[in-house]
Amino acid sequence: MTTIRAIYEKGVFRPTEPVDLPEGTAVVVDANQTESEIVRSARQRVFETLAHSYRGGELDAAERHNEHQP
């Protein structure tokens, strides 16, 4: 069995390195997210949350720093 690493984009699996298979070869894909994909997904969620806070007019976190000080 050969492992082929690929990225799924716009409905298509795109190999990340050259593949030595005849054109039209049928394959079975066993999708396992790599850790970097998991980290990238988590980072994207953080950025979306931060963007939502910024667009929502919430105060900058630095401005609110002292609210939680004893």
CHARMM internal coordinates of N, CA and C (Angstrom, degrees):
IC EDIT
DIST 1 N 1 CA 1.4446
DIST 1 CA 1 C 1.5245
ANGL 1 N 1 CA 1 C 108.37
DIST 1 C 2 N 1.3091
ANGL 1 CA 1 C 2 N 116.28
DIHE 1 N 1 CA 1 C 2 N 139.91
DIST 2 N 2 CA 1.4506
ANGL 1 C 2 N 2 CA 122.96
DIHE 1 CA 1 C 2 N 2 CA 179.62
DIST 2 CA 2 C 1.5231
ANGL 2 N 2 CA 2 C 109.73
DIHE 1 C 2 N 2 CA 2 C -108.55
DIST 2 C 3 N 1.3267
ANGL 2 CA 2 C 3 N 116.60
DIHE 2 N 2 CA 2 C 3 N 136.39
DIST 3 N 3 CA 1.4563
ANGL 2 C 3 N 3 CA 120.70
DIHE 2 CA 2 C 3 N 3 CA 175.37
DIST 3 CA 3 C 1.5142
ANGL 3 N 3 CA 3 C 108.53
DIHE 2 C 3 N 3 CA 3 C -95.75
DIST 3 C 4 N 1.3164
ANGL 3 CA 3 C 4 N 115.49
DIHE 3 N 3 CA 3 C 4 N 127.25
DIST 4 N 4 CA 1.4605
ANGL 3 C 4 N 4 CA 121.38
DIHE 3 CA 3 C 4 N 4 CA 177.87
DIST 4 CA 4 C 1.5221
ANGL 4 N 4 CA 4 C 107.36
DIHE 3 C 4 N 4 CA 4 C -119.98
DIST 4 C 5 N 1.3036
ANGL 4 CA 4 C 5 N 116.16
DIHE 4 N 4 CA 4 C 5 N 117.45
DIST 5 N 5 CA 1.4598
ANGL 4 C 5 N 5 CA 120.21
DIHE 4 CA 4 C 5 N 5 CA 177.89
DIST 5 CA 5 C 1.5218
ANGL 5 N 5 CA 5 C 108.76
DIHE 4 C 5 N 5 CA 5 C -84.72
DIST 5 C 6 N 1.3251
ANGL 5 CA 5 C 6 N 115.03
DIHE 5 N 5 CA 5 C 6 N 136.43
DIST 6 N 6 CA 1.4590
ANGL 5 C 6 N 6 CA 119.70
DIHE 5 CA 5 C 6 N 6 CA -176.95
DIST 6 CA 6 C 1.5227
ANGL 6 N 6 CA 6 C 109.88
DIHE 5 C 6 N 6 CA 6 C -146.59
DIST 6 C 7 N 1.3228
ANGL 6 CA 6 C 7 N 115.33
DIHE 6 N 6 CA 6 C 7 N 163.91
DIST 7 N 7 CA 1.4546
ANGL 6 C 7 N 7 CA 122.96
DIHE 6 CA 6 C 7 N 7 CA 175.10
DIST 7 CA 7 C 1.5196
ANGL 7 N 7 CA 7 C 107.35
DIHE 6 C 7 N 7 CA 7 C -117.62
DIST 7 C 8 N 1.3261
ANGL 7 CA 7 C 8 N 115.72
DIHE 7 N 7 CA 7 C 8 N 135.43
DIST 8 N 8 CA 1.4600
ANGL 7 C 8 N 8 CA 120.90
DIHE 7 CA 7 C 8 N 8 CA 179.60
DIST 8 CA 8 C 1.5201
ANGL 8 N 8 CA 8 C 107.98
DIHE 7 C 8 N 8 CA 8 C -92.48
DIST 8 C 9 N 1.3279
ANGL 8 CA 8 C 9 N 116.75
DIHE 8 N 8 CA 8 C 9 N 116.10
DIST 9 N 9 CA 1.4582
ANGL 8 C 9 N 9 CA 122.81
DIHE 8 CA 8 C 9 N 9 CA -178.84
DIST 9 CA 9 C 1.5222
ANGL 9 N 9 CA 9 C 110.23
DIHE 8 C 9 N 9 CA 9 C -137.77
DIST 9 C 10 N 1.3149
ANGL 9 CA 9 C 10 N 115.47
DIHE 9 N 9 CA 9 C 10 N 128.23
DIST 10 N 10 CA 1.4719
ANGL 9 C 10 N 10 CA 121.51
DIHE 9 CA 9 C 10 N 10 CA 174.66
DIST 10 CA 10 C 1.5248
ANGL 10 N 10 CA 10 C 112.22
DIHE 9 C 10 N 10 CA 10 C 51.39
DIST 10 C 11 N 1.3428
ANGL 10 CA 10 C 11 N 115.88
DIHE 10 N 10 CA 10 C 11 N 41.18
DIST 11 N 11 CA 1.4548
ANGL 10 C 11 N 11 CA 120.21
DIHE 10 CA 10 C 11 N 11 CA 175.60
DIST 11 CA 11 C 1.5099
ANGL 11 N 11 CA 11 C 115.70
DIHE 10 C 11 N 11 CA 11 C 82.22
DIST 11 C 12 N 1.3397
ANGL 11 CA 11 C 12 N 118.25
DIHE 11 N 11 CA 11 C 12 N 8.79
DIST 12 N 12 CA 1.4631
ANGL 11 C 12 N 12 CA 121.70
DIHE 11 CA 11 C 12 N 12 CA -176.82
DIST 12 CA 12 C 1.5242
ANGL 12 N 12 CA 12 C 109.63
DIHE 11 C 12 N 12 CA 12 C -132.35
DIST 12 C 13 N 1.3313
ANGL 12 CA 12 C 13 N 116.84
DIHE 12 N 12 CA 12 C 13 N 138.45
DIST 13 N 13 CA 1.4517
ANGL 12 C 13 N 13 CA 121.08
DIHE 12 CA 12 C 13 N 13 CA 172.99
DIST 13 CA 13 C 1.5233
ANGL 13 N 13 CA 13 C 108.37
DIHE 12 C 13 N 13 CA 13 C -85.58
DIST 13 C 14 N 1.3409
ANGL 13 CA 13 C 14 N 116.32
DIHE 13 N 13 CA 13 C 14 N 121.81
DIST 14 N 14 CA 1.4640
ANGL 13 C 14 N 14 CA 121.77
DIHE 13 CA 13 C 14 N 14 CA -178.55
DIST 14 CA 14 C 1.5244
ANGL 14 N 14 CA 14 C 108.36
DIHE 13 C 14 N 14 CA 14 C -112.62
DIST 14 C 15 N 1.3527
ANGL 14 CA 14 C 15 N 117.78
DIHE 14 N 14 CA 14 C 15 N 114.62
DIST 15 N 15 CA 1.4662
ANGL 14 C 15 N 15 CA 120.26
DIHE 14 CA 14 C 15 N 15 CA 179.16
DIST 15 CA 15 C 1.5289
ANGL 15 N 15 CA 15 C 110.69
DIHE 14 C 15 N 15 CA 15 C -59.92
DIST 15 C 16 N 1.3330
ANGL 15 CA 15 C 16 N 116.17
DIHE 15 N 15 CA 15 C 16 N 144.50
DIST 16 N 16 CA 1.4608
ANGL 15 C 16 N 16 CA 120.49
DIHE 15 CA 15 C 16 N 16 CA -179.99
DIST 16 CA 16 C 1.5209
ANGL 16 N 16 CA 16 C 112.49
DIHE 15 C 16 N 16 CA 16 C -90.99
DIST 16 C 17 N 1.3215
ANGL 16 CA 16 C 17 N 116.47
DIHE 16 N 16 CA 16 C 17 N -3.44
DIST 17 N 17 CA 1.4627
ANGL 16 C 17 N 17 CA 122.01
DIHE 16 CA 16 C 17 N 17 CA 177.28
DIST 17 CA 17 C 1.5249
ANGL 17 N 17 CA 17 C 108.24
DIHE 16 C 17 N 17 CA 17 C -149.63
DIST 17 C 18 N 1.3370
ANGL 17 CA 17 C 18 N 118.59
DIHE 17 N 17 CA 17 C 18 N 164.49
DIST 18 N 18 CA 1.4629
ANGL 17 C 18 N 18 CA 120.17
DIHE 17 CA 17 C 18 N 18 CA -178.85
DIST 18 CA 18 C 1.5323
ANGL 18 N 18 CA 18 C 112.16
DIHE 17 C 18 N 18 CA 18 C -57.59
DIST 18 C 19 N 1.3318
ANGL 18 CA 18 C 19 N 115.64
DIHE 18 N 18 CA 18 C 19 N 144.60
DIST 19 N 19 CA 1.4661
ANGL 18 C 19 N 19 CA 122.45
DIHE 18 CA 18 C 19 N 19 CA -178.27
DIST 19 CA 19 C 1.5269
ANGL 19 N 19 CA 19 C 108.50
DIHE 18 C 19 N 19 CA 19 C -116.77
DIST 19 C 20 N 1.3320
ANGL 19 CA 19 C 20 N 115.70
DIHE 19 N 19 CA 19 C 20 N 131.52
DIST 20 N 20 CA 1.4683
ANGL 19 C 20 N 20 CA 120.69
DIHE 19 CA 19 C 20 N 20 CA -179.39
DIST 20 CA 20 C 1.5264
ANGL 20 N 20 CA 20 C 109.24
DIHE 19 C 20 N 20 CA 20 C -101.72
DIST 20 C 21 N 1.3284
ANGL 20 CA 20 C 21 N 116.29
DIHE 20 N 20 CA 20 C 21 N 72.22
DIST 21 N 21 CA 1.4636
ANGL 20 C 21 N 21 CA 122.90
DIHE 20 CA 20 C 21 N 21 CA 177.23
DIST 21 CA 21 C 1.5193
ANGL 21 N 21 CA 21 C 108.54
DIHE 20 C 21 N 21 CA 21 C -133.54
DIST 21 C 22 N 1.3324
ANGL 21 CA 21 C 22 N 117.20
DIHE 21 N 21 CA 21 C 22 N 145.52
DIST 22 N 22 CA 1.4632
ANGL 21 C 22 N 22 CA 118.89
DIHE 21 CA 21 C 22 N 22 CA 175.90
DIST 22 CA 22 C 1.5351
ANGL 22 N 22 CA 22 C 110.27
DIHE 21 C 22 N 22 CA 22 C -64.25
DIST 22 C 23 N 1.3103
ANGL 22 CA 22 C 23 N 116.43
DIHE 22 N 22 CA 22 C 23 N 145.25
DIST 23 N 23 CA 1.4673
ANGL 22 C 23 N 23 CA 122.25
DIHE 22 CA 22 C 23 N 23 CA 177.56
DIST 23 CA 23 C 1.5249
ANGL 23 N 23 CA 23 C 109.64
DIHE 22 C 23 N 23 CA 23 C -54.33
DIST 23 C 24 N 1.3117
ANGL 23 CA 23 C 24 N 116.66
DIHE 23 N 23 CA 23 C 24 N 135.10
DIST 24 N 24 CA 1.4620
ANGL 23 C 24 N 24 CA 121.42
DIHE 23 CA 23 C 24 N 24 CA 177.73
DIST 24 CA 24 C 1.5183
ANGL 24 N 24 CA 24 C 114.48
DIHE 23 C 24 N 24 CA 24 C 87.20
DIST 24 C 25 N 1.3318
ANGL 24 CA 24 C 25 N 117.69
DIHE 24 N 24 CA 24 C 25 N 3.42
DIST 25 N 25 CA 1.4559
ANGL 24 C 25 N 25 CA 120.94
DIHE 24 CA 24 C 25 N 25 CA 179.45
DIST 25 CA 25 C 1.5250
ANGL 25 N 25 CA 25 C 110.00
DIHE 24 C 25 N 25 CA 25 C -65.60
DIST 25 C 26 N 1.3223
ANGL 25 CA 25 C 26 N 116.87
DIHE 25 N 25 CA 25 C 26 N 130.74
DIST 26 N 26 CA 1.4601
ANGL 25 C 26 N 26 CA 121.24
DIHE 25 CA 25 C 26 N 26 CA 176.29
DIST 26 CA 26 C 1.5198
ANGL 26 N 26 CA 26 C 108.44
DIHE 25 C 26 N 26 CA 26 C -80.97
DIST 26 C 27 N 1.3192
ANGL 26 CA 26 C 27 N 116.82
DIHE 26 N 26 CA 26 C 27 N 138.64
DIST 27 N 27 CA 1.4629
ANGL 26 C 27 N 27 CA 121.54
DIHE 26 CA 26 C 27 N 27 CA 179.22
DIST 27 CA 27 C 1.5262
ANGL 27 N 27 CA 27 C 109.56
DIHE 26 C 27 N 27 CA 27 C -132.99
DIST 27 C 28 N 1.3185
ANGL 27 CA 27 C 28 N 115.96
DIHE 27 N 27 CA 27 C 28 N 162.31
DIST 28 N 28 CA 1.4607
ANGL 27 C 28 N 28 CA 122.58
DIHE 27 CA 27 C 28 N 28 CA 174.51
DIST 28 CA 28 C 1.5208
ANGL 28 N 28 CA 28 C 106.68
DIHE 27 C 28 N 28 CA 28 C -111.32
DIST 28 C 29 N 1.3187
ANGL 28 CA 28 C 29 N 117.29
DIHE 28 N 28 CA 28 C 29 N 129.87
DIST 29 N 29 CA 1.4610
ANGL 28 C 29 N 29 CA 121.60
DIHE 28 CA 28 C 29 N 29 CA -178.73
DIST 29 CA 29 C 1.5216
ANGL 29 N 29 CA 29 C 109.00
DIHE 28 C 29 N 29 CA 29 C -102.82
DIST 29 C 30 N 1.3246
ANGL 29 CA 29 C 30 N 115.63
DIHE 29 N 29 CA 29 C 30 N 124.26
DIST 30 N 30 CA 1.4614
ANGL 29 C 30 N 30 CA 122.27
DIHE 29 CA 29 C 30 N 30 CA 174.91
DIST 30 CA 30 C 1.5274
ANGL 30 N 30 CA 30 C 105.42
DIHE 29 C 30 N 30 CA 30 C -109.31
DIST 30 C 31 N 1.3179
ANGL 30 CA 30 C 31 N 117.06
DIHE 30 N 30 CA 30 C 31 N 96.48
DIST 31 N 31 CA 1.4683
ANGL 30 C 31 N 31 CA 121.97
DIHE 30 CA 30 C 31 N 31 CA -171.73
DIST 31 CA 31 C 1.5238
ANGL 31 N 31 CA 31 C 111.70
DIHE 30 C 31 N 31 CA 31 C -76.20
DIST 31 C 32 N 1.3071
ANGL 31 CA 31 C 32 N 116.04
DIHE 31 N 31 CA 31 C 32 N 118.05
DIST 32 N 32 CA 1.4597
ANGL 31 C 32 N 32 CA 123.84
DIHE 31 CA 31 C 32 N 32 CA 173.60
DIST 32 CA 32 C 1.5177
ANGL 32 N 32 CA 32 C 107.17
DIHE 31 C 32 N 32 CA 32 C -128.66
DIST 32 C 33 N 1.3280
ANGL 32 CA 32 C 33 N 116.59
DIHE 32 N 32 CA 32 C 33 N 116.90
DIST 33 N 33 CA 1.4500
ANGL 32 C 33 N 33 CA 118.86
DIHE 32 CA 32 C 33 N 33 CA 178.17
DIST 33 CA 33 C 1.5165
ANGL 33 N 33 CA 33 C 109.09
DIHE 32 C 33 N 33 CA 33 C -69.22
DIST 33 C 34 N 1.3306
ANGL 33 CA 33 C 34 N 116.02
DIHE 33 N 33 CA 33 C 34 N 136.14
DIST 34 N 34 CA 1.4499
ANGL 33 C 34 N 34 CA 119.64
DIHE 33 CA 33 C 34 N 34 CA 175.24
DIST 34 CA 34 C 1.5179
ANGL 34 N 34 CA 34 C 108.30
DIHE 33 C 34 N 34 CA 34 C -80.08
DIST 34 C 35 N 1.3039
ANGL 34 CA 34 C 35 N 116.32
DIHE 34 N 34 CA 34 C 35 N 161.41
DIST 35 N 35 CA 1.4610
ANGL 34 C 35 N 35 CA 119.95
DIHE 34 CA 34 C 35 N 35 CA -178.52
DIST 35 CA 35 C 1.5180
ANGL 35 N 35 CA 35 C 111.08
DIHE 34 C 35 N 35 CA 35 C -58.42
DIST 35 C 36 N 1.3340
ANGL 35 CA 35 C 36 N 117.05
DIHE 35 N 35 CA 35 C 36 N -38.47
DIST 36 N 36 CA 1.4596
ANGL 35 C 36 N 36 CA 119.09
DIHE 35 CA 35 C 36 N 36 CA -179.18
DIST 36 CA 36 C 1.5275
ANGL 36 N 36 CA 36 C 110.81
DIHE 35 C 36 N 36 CA 36 C -63.28
DIST 36 C 37 N 1.3320
ANGL 36 CA 36 C 37 N 118.00
DIHE 36 N 36 CA 36 C 37 N -33.63
DIST 37 N 37 CA 1.4617
ANGL 36 C 37 N 37 CA 120.33
DIHE 36 CA 36 C 37 N 37 CA 177.42
DIST 37 CA 37 C 1.5229
ANGL 37 N 37 CA 37 C 110.54
DIHE 36 C 37 N 37 CA 37 C -69.48
DIST 37 C 38 N 1.3274
ANGL 37 CA 37 C 38 N 117.16
DIHE 37 N 37 CA 37 C 38 N -37.50
DIST 38 N 38 CA 1.4555
ANGL 37 C 38 N 38 CA 121.14
DIHE 37 CA 37 C 38 N 38 CA 177.75
DIST 38 CA 38 C 1.5283
ANGL 38 N 38 CA 38 C 109.63
DIHE 37 C 38 N 38 CA 38 C -65.38
DIST 38 C 39 N 1.3305
ANGL 38 CA 38 C 39 N 116.49
DIHE 38 N 38 CA 38 C 39 N -44.54
DIST 39 N 39 CA 1.4684
ANGL 38 C 39 N 39 CA 120.50
DIHE 38 CA 38 C 39 N 39 CA 178.62
DIST 39 CA 39 C 1.5175
ANGL 39 N 39 CA 39 C 110.06
DIHE 38 C 39 N 39 CA 39 C -63.69
DIST 39 C 40 N 1.3168
ANGL 39 CA 39 C 40 N 117.34
DIHE 39 N 39 CA 39 C 40 N -42.83
DIST 40 N 40 CA 1.4600
ANGL 39 C 40 N 40 CA 121.35
DIHE 39 CA 39 C 40 N 40 CA -179.94
DIST 40 CA 40 C 1.5299
ANGL 40 N 40 CA 40 C 110.30
DIHE 39 C 40 N 40 CA 40 C -62.21
DIST 40 C 41 N 1.3220
ANGL 40 CA 40 C 41 N 117.61
DIHE 40 N 40 CA 40 C 41 N -40.33
DIST 41 N 41 CA 1.4563
ANGL 40 C 41 N 41 CA 121.98
DIHE 40 CA 40 C 41 N 41 CA 178.54
DIST 41 CA 41 C 1.5285
ANGL 41 N 41 CA 41 C 110.89
DIHE 40 C 41 N 41 CA 41 C -65.25
DIST 41 C 42 N 1.3316
ANGL 41 CA 41 C 42 N 116.63
DIHE 41 N 41 CA 41 C 42 N -43.29
DIST 42 N 42 CA 1.4662
ANGL 41 C 42 N 42 CA 120.54
DIHE 41 CA 41 C 42 N 42 CA 178.74
DIST 42 CA 42 C 1.5250
ANGL 42 N 42 CA 42 C 110.79
DIHE 41 C 42 N 42 CA 42 C -64.23
DIST 42 C 43 N 1.3284
ANGL 42 CA 42 C 43 N 116.43
DIHE 42 N 42 CA 42 C 43 N -41.85
DIST 43 N 43 CA 1.4651
ANGL 42 C 43 N 43 CA 120.71
DIHE 42 CA 42 C 43 N 43 CA 178.58
DIST 43 CA 43 C 1.5268
ANGL 43 N 43 CA 43 C 110.47
DIHE 42 C 43 N 43 CA 43 C -61.63
DIST 43 C 44 N 1.3167
ANGL 43 CA 43 C 44 N 116.98
DIHE 43 N 43 CA 43 C 44 N -40.54
DIST 44 N 44 CA 1.4643
ANGL 43 C 44 N 44 CA 121.01
DIHE 43 CA 43 C 44 N 44 CA 179.09
DIST 44 CA 44 C 1.5264
ANGL 44 N 44 CA 44 C 110.59
DIHE 43 C 44 N 44 CA 44 C -61.69
DIST 44 C 45 N 1.3444
ANGL 44 CA 44 C 45 N 117.32
DIHE 44 N 44 CA 44 C 45 N -41.62
DIST 45 N 45 CA 1.4661
ANGL 44 C 45 N 45 CA 120.53
DIHE 44 CA 44 C 45 N 45 CA 178.28
DIST 45 CA 45 C 1.5241
ANGL 45 N 45 CA 45 C 111.28
DIHE 44 C 45 N 45 CA 45 C -63.61
DIST 45 C 46 N 1.3258
ANGL 45 CA 45 C 46 N 116.85
DIHE 45 N 45 CA 45 C 46 N -38.54
DIST 46 N 46 CA 1.4685
ANGL 45 C 46 N 46 CA 120.54
DIHE 45 CA 45 C 46 N 46 CA 177.58
DIST 46 CA 46 C 1.5204
ANGL 46 N 46 CA 46 C 109.62
DIHE 45 C 46 N 46 CA 46 C -63.61
DIST 46 C 47 N 1.3225
ANGL 46 CA 46 C 47 N 117.77
DIHE 46 N 46 CA 46 C 47 N -46.89
DIST 47 N 47 CA 1.4670
ANGL 46 C 47 N 47 CA 121.14
DIHE 46 CA 46 C 47 N 47 CA 179.93
DIST 47 CA 47 C 1.5271
ANGL 47 N 47 CA 47 C 111.07
DIHE 46 C 47 N 47 CA 47 C -61.48
DIST 47 C 48 N 1.3310
ANGL 47 CA 47 C 48 N 116.98
DIHE 47 N 47 CA 47 C 48 N -39.50
DIST 48 N 48 CA 1.4608
ANGL 47 C 48 N 48 CA 119.92
DIHE 47 CA 47 C 48 N 48 CA 178.37
DIST 48 CA 48 C 1.5261
ANGL 48 N 48 CA 48 C 111.11
DIHE 47 C 48 N 48 CA 48 C -63.99
DIST 48 C 49 N 1.3289
ANGL 48 CA 48 C 49 N 116.23
DIHE 48 N 48 CA 48 C 49 N -39.89
DIST 49 N 49 CA 1.4676
ANGL 48 C 49 N 49 CA 120.43
DIHE 48 CA 48 C 49 N 49 CA 178.31
DIST 49 CA 49 C 1.5205
ANGL 49 N 49 CA 49 C 110.88
DIHE 48 C 49 N 49 CA 49 C -65.36
DIST 49 C 50 N 1.3307
ANGL 49 CA 49 C 50 N 116.38
DIHE 49 N 49 CA 49 C 50 N -44.17
DIST 50 N 50 CA 1.4612
ANGL 49 C 50 N 50 CA 119.88
DIHE 49 CA 49 C 50 N 50 CA 178.54
DIST 50 CA 50 C 1.5238
ANGL 50 N 50 CA 50 C 111.40
DIHE 49 C 50 N 50 CA 50 C -63.36
DIST 50 C 51 N 1.3223
ANGL 50 CA 50 C 51 N 116.69
DIHE 50 N 50 CA 50 C 51 N -41.56
DIST 51 N 51 CA 1.4633
ANGL 50 C 51 N 51 CA 120.35
DIHE 50 CA 50 C 51 N 51 CA 179.18
DIST 51 CA 51 C 1.5180
ANGL 51 N 51 CA 51 C 110.17
DIHE 50 C 51 N 51 CA 51 C -63.91
DIST 51 C 52 N 1.3373
ANGL 51 CA 51 C 52 N 116.89
DIHE 51 N 51 CA 51 C 52 N -39.73
DIST 52 N 52 CA 1.4614
ANGL 51 C 52 N 52 CA 120.76
DIHE 51 CA 51 C 52 N 52 CA 178.86
DIST 52 CA 52 C 1.5333
ANGL 52 N 52 CA 52 C 109.99
DIHE 51 C 52 N 52 CA 52 C -61.92
DIST 52 C 53 N 1.3278
ANGL 52 CA 52 C 53 N 117.61
DIHE 52 N 52 CA 52 C 53 N -44.43
DIST 53 N 53 CA 1.4659
ANGL 52 C 53 N 53 CA 121.66
DIHE 52 CA 52 C 53 N 53 CA 179.22
DIST 53 CA 53 C 1.5220
ANGL 53 N 53 CA 53 C 110.35
DIHE 52 C 53 N 53 CA 53 C -61.84
DIST 53 C 54 N 1.3243
ANGL 53 CA 53 C 54 N 117.04
DIHE 53 N 53 CA 53 C 54 N -42.70
DIST 54 N 54 CA 1.4656
ANGL 53 C 54 N 54 CA 121.20
DIHE 53 CA 53 C 54 N 54 CA -178.65
DIST 54 CA 54 C 1.5239
ANGL 54 N 54 CA 54 C 110.58
DIHE 53 C 54 N 54 CA 54 C -65.54
DIST 54 C 55 N 1.3259
ANGL 54 CA 54 C 55 N 116.51
DIHE 54 N 54 CA 54 C 55 N -46.86
DIST 55 N 55 CA 1.4661
ANGL 54 C 55 N 55 CA 120.14
DIHE 54 CA 54 C 55 N 55 CA -179.04
DIST 55 CA 55 C 1.5232
ANGL 55 N 55 CA 55 C 111.25
DIHE 54 C 55 N 55 CA 55 C -68.55
DIST 55 C 56 N 1.3366
ANGL 55 CA 55 C 56 N 117.03
DIHE 55 N 55 CA 55 C 56 N -26.31
DIST 56 N 56 CA 1.4556
ANGL 55 C 56 N 56 CA 120.69
DIHE 55 CA 55 C 56 N 56 CA -178.45
DIST 56 CA 56 C 1.5117
ANGL 56 N 56 CA 56 C 113.12
DIHE 55 C 56 N 56 CA 56 C -78.77
DIST 56 C 57 N 1.3291
ANGL 56 CA 56 C 57 N 117.34
DIHE 56 N 56 CA 56 C 57 N -1.51
DIST 57 N 57 CA 1.4515
ANGL 56 C 57 N 57 CA 120.63
DIHE 56 CA 56 C 57 N 57 CA 177.68
DIST 57 CA 57 C 1.5120
ANGL 57 N 57 CA 57 C 114.33
DIHE 56 C 57 N 57 CA 57 C 80.91
DIST 57 C 58 N 1.3327
ANGL 57 CA 57 C 58 N 117.36
DIHE 57 N 57 CA 57 C 58 N 11.07
DIST 58 N 58 CA 1.4581
ANGL 57 C 58 N 58 CA 119.25
DIHE 57 CA 57 C 58 N 58 CA 178.63
DIST 58 CA 58 C 1.5192
ANGL 58 N 58 CA 58 C 109.44
DIHE 57 C 58 N 58 CA 58 C -68.27
DIST 58 C 59 N 1.3232
ANGL 58 CA 58 C 59 N 116.53
DIHE 58 N 58 CA 58 C 59 N 152.96
DIST 59 N 59 CA 1.4517
ANGL 58 C 59 N 59 CA 121.24
DIHE 58 CA 58 C 59 N 59 CA -179.90
DIST 59 CA 59 C 1.5220
ANGL 59 N 59 CA 59 C 110.66
DIHE 58 C 59 N 59 CA 59 C -65.60
DIST 59 C 60 N 1.3030
ANGL 59 CA 59 C 60 N 114.37
DIHE 59 N 59 CA 59 C 60 N 150.89
DIST 60 N 60 CA 1.4449
ANGL 59 C 60 N 60 CA 121.10
DIHE 59 CA 59 C 60 N 60 CA 176.05
DIST 60 CA 60 C 1.5339
ANGL 60 N 60 CA 60 C 108.92
DIHE 59 C 60 N 60 CA 60 C -61.69
DIST 60 C 61 N 1.3097
ANGL 60 CA 60 C 61 N 118.23
DIHE 60 N 60 CA 60 C 61 N 142.51
DIST 61 N 61 CA 1.4680
ANGL 60 C 61 N 61 CA 121.83
DIHE 60 CA 60 C 61 N 61 CA -178.13
DIST 61 CA 61 C 1.5310
ANGL 61 N 61 CA 61 C 110.96
DIHE 60 C 61 N 61 CA 61 C -58.95
DIST 61 C 62 N 1.3221
ANGL 61 CA 61 C 62 N 117.71
DIHE 61 N 61 CA 61 C 62 N -35.81
DIST 62 N 62 CA 1.4666
ANGL 61 C 62 N 62 CA 120.50
DIHE 61 CA 61 C 62 N 62 CA 179.20
DIST 62 CA 62 C 1.5264
ANGL 62 N 62 CA 62 C 110.73
DIHE 61 C 62 N 62 CA 62 C -64.23
DIST 62 C 63 N 1.3122
ANGL 62 CA 62 C 63 N 117.47
DIHE 62 N 62 CA 62 C 63 N -36.03
DIST 63 N 63 CA 1.4616
ANGL 62 C 63 N 63 CA 121.13
DIHE 62 CA 62 C 63 N 63 CA 178.89
DIST 63 CA 63 C 1.5183
ANGL 63 N 63 CA 63 C 110.80
DIHE 62 C 63 N 63 CA 63 C -67.18
DIST 63 C 64 N 1.3426
ANGL 63 CA 63 C 64 N 117.84
DIHE 63 N 63 CA 63 C 64 N -27.47
DIST 64 N 64 CA 1.4651
ANGL 63 C 64 N 64 CA 121.94
DIHE 63 CA 63 C 64 N 64 CA -176.15
DIST 64 CA 64 C 1.5284
ANGL 64 N 64 CA 64 C 112.23
DIHE 63 C 64 N 64 CA 64 C -97.04
DIST 64 C 65 N 1.3186
ANGL 64 CA 64 C 65 N 116.95
DIHE 64 N 64 CA 64 C 65 N 6.61
DIST 65 N 65 CA 1.4592
ANGL 64 C 65 N 65 CA 121.60
DIHE 64 CA 64 C 65 N 65 CA -174.23
DIST 65 CA 65 C 1.5257
ANGL 65 N 65 CA 65 C 112.58
DIHE 64 C 65 N 65 CA 65 C -51.79
DIST 65 C 66 N 1.3150
ANGL 65 CA 65 C 66 N 118.13
DIHE 65 N 65 CA 65 C 66 N -48.21
DIST 66 N 66 CA 1.4606
ANGL 65 C 66 N 66 CA 121.95
DIHE 65 CA 65 C 66 N 66 CA -173.84
DIST 66 CA 66 C 1.5158
ANGL 66 N 66 CA 66 C 114.66
DIHE 65 C 66 N 66 CA 66 C -74.25
DIST 66 C 67 N 1.3329
ANGL 66 CA 66 C 67 N 118.14
DIHE 66 N 66 CA 66 C 67 N -10.08
DIST 67 N 67 CA 1.4596
ANGL 66 C 67 N 67 CA 119.91
DIHE 66 CA 66 C 67 N 67 CA 179.97
DIST 67 CA 67 C 1.5173
ANGL 67 N 67 CA 67 C 112.31
DIHE 66 C 67 N 67 CA 67 C -62.25
DIST 67 C 68 N 1.2987
ANGL 67 CA 67 C 68 N 118.55
DIHE 67 N 67 CA 67 C 68 N -28.17
DIST 68 N 68 CA 1.4619
ANGL 67 C 68 N 68 CA 121.89
DIHE 67 CA 67 C 68 N 68 CA -173.84
DIST 68 CA 68 C 1.5257
ANGL 68 N 68 CA 68 C 112.16
DIHE 67 C 68 N 68 CA 68 C -107.34
DIST 68 C 69 N 1.3097
ANGL 68 CA 68 C 69 N 116.53
DIHE 68 N 68 CA 68 C 69 N 14.51
DIST 69 N 69 CA 1.4660
ANGL 68 C 69 N 69 CA 120.73
DIHE 68 CA 68 C 69 N 69 CA 179.00
DIST 69 CA 69 C 1.5197
ANGL 69 N 69 CA 69 C 108.91
DIHE 68 C 69 N 69 CA 69 C -88.78
DIST 69 C 70 N 1.3335
ANGL 69 CA 69 C 70 N 117.46
DIHE 69 N 69 CA 69 C 70 N 144.61
DIST 70 N 70 CA 1.4807
ANGL 69 C 70 N 70 CA 120.65
DIHE 69 CA 69 C 70 N 70 CA 179.79
DIST 70 CA 70 C 1.5200
ANGL 70 N 70 CA 70 C 112.19
DIHE 69 C 70 N 70 CA 70 C -68.50
END
COOR INIT
IC SEED 1 N 1 CA 1 C
IC BUILD
